[in-house]
Amino acid sequence: MSNLFNEFVPQGMRDIECEMIALRRQIHADPELSFQEYATSALVAERLARWGYDVHGGIGDTGVVGTLANGAGRTIGLRADMDALPIVEATGLPYASTNPGVMHACGHDGHTAMLLAAARYLAQNWCFSGTVRVIFQPAEESGGGALRMLEEGLLERFPCDAVFAMHNMPGLPAGHFGFRSGAFMASADSVTIRIAGYGGHGAIPHKTVDPVVASASLVMALQTVVARNVDPLETAIVTVGSIHAGSASNIVPDAAVIGLSVRALDPGVRDLLQARITALAHAHAEGFGARAEVEYERGYPVLINHPDETRLAESVARDWLGDGGLVRDMKPITNSEDFAYVLERCPGCYLLIGNGEGKGGCMVHNPGYDFNDDILLTGASYWVRLVERFLA
């Protein structure tokens, strides 16, 4: 990584670099799925307690919150996610997953290690006045761990004036930081549409109500939602990811089931998509003499960064590393993130750190992905700088 970043890493952080890399690789080798992060949670709690944090576990099943107070002042929250994915690892690394079929393919092992490194440095140097809360969250990938922690009183039990989270991003230059105020990541909704018809013999289709034909028509009609109902200057995605119907070529089935992924970067557009998809499903089914049953499951909301906290977070990186340490013209991302639930209830900012364009550039959720250890101390040092600025 460029000397631009190494030059500004605090010496105290360098002293623990090897230990933190080893810790990251230990977590990588023992990945755990959503709400099953028992070993990771225990490791985090033990380290925080060793460093003098007031530690509370079992929040959202396996979530951990550590608090470090140093006099009067504001309170800042820093969040890292801990869970892995149901993917068979194909990296061939000496510290590859020892849990068959489970892999840290999104870098949550690195996020956890970065926040632990920052937590240790803050406990040893006391470079702030106020309170730091380090939040280690389960189940970001599939279980909505942030929402579970909130429902169990996260912000009531551990109030914060602002909360921040960081995620690595392959393809961005290693150690560079990306910020965007406002809508930054898309909402993610899942839709299941069941078209109920009337089955029969394929040789006498006029005696049936064919749900396959109705489904085929609906799939094509769904493409018009984004093209003709959504403002062209807005972002919307309607992906038909699955169609299941029938068991033999000469049988008209009783029903067909369509699965959709729906995303938006504006809450109003999200509402529009739900209304139009639901209306089209019923209208198309009825047009063929069939009936539609729509299960519309709202997932993670739009992640909206707060302007003041985003400006602060970006200014910390700029003042520390200069403009060369920033990703210019950061655009919104159509992936989703459950930190959006936290930002609905507390001011804050979700930011990105580049994981690299070479070996570290393999995209997340890929069997060949690995977190780039070269950015660990840069990310940890950023957390320290942010705390120093926020709790100056």
N, C-alpha and C positions, 0 to 999 in steps of 0.2 A: 504494500500500500504506500501511497505517496508520503514523503517526508512532511508534507503539509499537515498531515494528521498526527504522525508520530511525534512531531516537535511539540505539540501542545498537550500531550497526555501527561497528567501529573505524575511525578516520580513515585509517589505512594501507590498509584495504580499500577505502575510498571512492576513494582515489587511483588504484586500478587498475580501477575499475568499468567505465569505457568500454572499456578494453582487453579485459577479460574478456567483456563482452557481444559485442564484435567477434569474439573467439575462438569463443564459443558459436555465433554465426551462421555463421562460417566452417566449423565442423564440421557445422552443420545443412545447409549448401549442398553438402557433399561426403559424403553418408552412405554407409556401407559395411555390407554384410550380415555375418552371423556368420562368424567366422574369416577375414574378408576385410578387416579393419580396418587395412590397411597404412599408409595415409596418416595416419589418426588416431593409430595407434600411434607412427609416426615423429614426428608433431607433439608428442605427449605426452613422448616420450623426449628430444627436443631441448630442450623447455622445462625439464624437470626437470634435465637436465644443465647448462643455462645458469644455473639457480638454485643449483647446488651439490650436488644429490642424487647419490648413488651409484646408477646406473641399470642395470637388467638387463631386457632385452627377450627376445622369443621364447619366453615362458613360456605354454604353451597356444597355440602358434602366434604369436599377436599380442599377448599380454598383456605388460604392463610393470609392474615394481615399482621404485619409487624409495625410497631409504632416507636419512634425515637423522638423524644422531646428535649428541647434545649432552650428553656426560658419561654417568655411570652412572645406572641407573634402569630402569624397566619399558619395555616396547615395546608400542605401540598400532598397529593396522592400520586404515586407512580405505580403503574400496573404492568404486569407481565403475565402471559398465558403459559400453561404448563402441559397441555394435552398433546397427544400424538394422533396419527391417522392409521386406519386399517389398510396399510400398503406393505407389500413385501419389498424390503430394501434390496437395492441392486448396486450399491456403491462399492462393495468389496473392501471397505475401510476396516482397519484393525479394531476400531471401536464401533462397528456396525451393530445393529439391533440384535439382541439375544432373545427377543420376544417374537417368535415367529408370526408373521402377518401384521406386525405393528411397527410403525416407523415414525421417527421425527422428521417428516417430510415437509414441514412448514417453518422450521426454525424456532419452535417454541423452546427447545433446549437452549438455544442461544439467547433468547429473550430472558429466560429465567436466570441464566448465568450472568448476563449483563446487569440485571437488576440486583442480583446478589453481590456482584463486585462493587457496584455503587453503594449498596447498603453497608458493606464492610468498610469502605473508605469513609463514608459519612460518620460511622460510629467511631472510627479511629481518629478523625480529624476535627469534628465538631465545627465545621465551617459555615454554620448557619445559626439563625435565631428564630425559633419557632418549632413546628412539629412536622416530621416526615412520616408518612404512612406508605409502606411498600405493600402492594396488593398482588398476591399470586393467585391467579384465577384458573379454575378448572374449565374444561368443556367449552372452549371457544369454537372448536371445529364443528360440532354438531348438536351439542346439548343446551346451548344458551346458558353457559355458566355465569355470565355477567348478570343476567336477569335473575337467576337463582340466588346469587349473592345479594342482589338488591332486595329481592323479596324477603330475604332473611335479615334485613335491616343493616346492610353494609354501610350506607351513608348516614343512617341514624345512629348507629353504634360507633362509627368511625367517621365523623363529619370532616369534610375537606372544603377548603375555599376554591380549589381547582384540582382537576385530575388529568393526568397525561398518560398516554400509552405510545409505544414504539413498535414497529414491525419492520423486519428486513424485507428488501425488495430486490430479487435477482434482476439483472439487466441494468440497474442503476449503478453508477461508479461506486466502487467500494468505499464506504465511510462517508459518502455525501448524504446530506439530509434533504428531505423533501417535505414541504409544507403547503397547505392550501386551506384558506378560510372558507367557511360555508359547507355546502354539500361536497363531501370528499369520497364517500363510498356508497354504493347503491343499496337499496332495500332488496330483500330476497324472499320471494313468496313462492310456494309450491301449490300447484293446482292439479287436482285429479278430476277428470270429466268422464263419467260413465254414460255411454249411449246405450240405452235399453231398447232393443227391437223385438222381433219375433222370429225365432229360428226355424229352419226347415231344410229340405233337400235342395242342393245346389242346382238340380235339374228343373225345379219348378219355383224359381225365385219370386214369381208373382204371387205366390202364396205366403211370402215372408215379408217382414220389415227388416231390411238389411242394415245393421248398425255399422258395418264396415264402410259402405258407401257414404252414409251420413258422416262418419268420422273423417273420411277422406275429404269430403267437401268442407268440413269444419276446419281441418288442418290448413287448407288453402285460405279460407276466410280469415283465420286468425292472423295471417300475414298482413292483412289490411289494417289491423288495429294500430300498429306503429306507423305504417305508411300513410294512413288516411285519417286517424283520429287524434294522434299526438302531434303537438306543435313540432315542426321540423327542427327547431332550435333546442328542443328538449331531448333528453336521453331516455330511451325505453327499450327493453329487450323482452321479447316473447319467444321462448325456445320450446319447441315440441321435442321432448327428449325420449318419449317412449309411446308406442302404440301396441296394445295387446288385444288380440281377438282370434277366435277360432282355433280349431285343432286339426281340420282336414280340408282339402281343397274342394270337396263336393258337399260341404255342410255350411249353410248360412248360420252363424252363431246367434245366440240370444242377445249378446252384449259385446261392446268394445270399450276399452279403457284407454284414455289418453292422459299422459303425464306432461305437465308444463313447468318450466322455470321462468319466473317473471321478475324483472328488475327495473328499478327506476331511481333517478337521482333527485326527485322532487316528490314530496308527500302528495301533492295534488295530482300529479301524473300517476302515482301509484293507485290512487282512488279511481281515476279514470280507467286504468287498465283493468282493474277488477270489475268495474261496471260493464265495460264493453265485452270482455271475455265471457262473463256470465250471460249477458244478453245474447251474444252470438251462439253460445252453446245451446241455449234453449230454443232459439229461433231455428237453427239449422236442424236440430233433432226433430222439431215439430214439422218442419218442411218435408221431411222424409217419412212422417208418420211414426217417428220414434219419440223417445223421451230422454231428456238429459238430467243427470244428477251431478251437481257441481260441488266439490269440496275445495274451498279456497282457504288455504292455510297461510296466514301471514307470519313470515319469519322475521329476520332482523330488519329493523327500520333503517331509513336513510341515516348514514353517519354524518352529522353536521357539526363541524368544528366551530367553536365560538371565536369571534373576531379578535377580542382583546387578548385572550390566552394564546391564540395562534400567532399574533404579532409578537407577543413576548417570547414564545418558543422559538420563532424564527430569528428574532434579534439575538438570542443567546448563541445560536449557531453562527450567525453572521459576525458578531463581535468576537467570537472565539476563533473561527476559522477563515473569516473573510468571505467574500462572494464566491470564491473558488470552492468553498465547501458546501455550497447549496446546489440543489437541482433546480434549474431555472424553469419557469413556466410549468410548474407541476400541474398536471391535469387530473380530473376526477378519475376514479377507478370503479369499474362495474362489478368488482368482487364485493363481498359483504363482510361485516365484522360486528360482533355483538357488543363491542365497546360503545356502539351507538346507543344502547340502552342507558349506559352511564352518562353519556353526554346529554341525554334528554332530561336528566335530573340534576346535573352538576356542571358548571362551566369547565371547559378543558379543551384539549387538543390531542388528536391522533396524528402521529408523524411517521415518516418512513426513513430508514437508513439503507443505503445501497449495499447489496450483498456481493456486488461485483459482476463483471461481464464475461469473465473467463471461466475457470473451474467453478467459481461460485455463482455463475450465471444460469445454471440449470434451474428451471422454473420450479416454484414450490408445488407440492402435491405430485411430485415426480419421483419414481423409485431411485433416480440417480442424484437427487438433491442432497446437499450438505450445507449447513450453516458455515459461513466463512469466519474462521477464528481470528483472522486479521482485523476484523471490525469490532471484536468484542470490547476491547478497551476504549475504542472511540465512542461506542454507544454508552458504555458505563461512565466514561468521563463526561459525556453530554448530560447524563442524568445528574451528575454532581454539579455541573455548571448551572443547570436549570434550577436546582435546589438553592444554590448560592444566590442566584438572581432573585428568585421568588421570595426567599426568606432572608433577604439582605437586611 
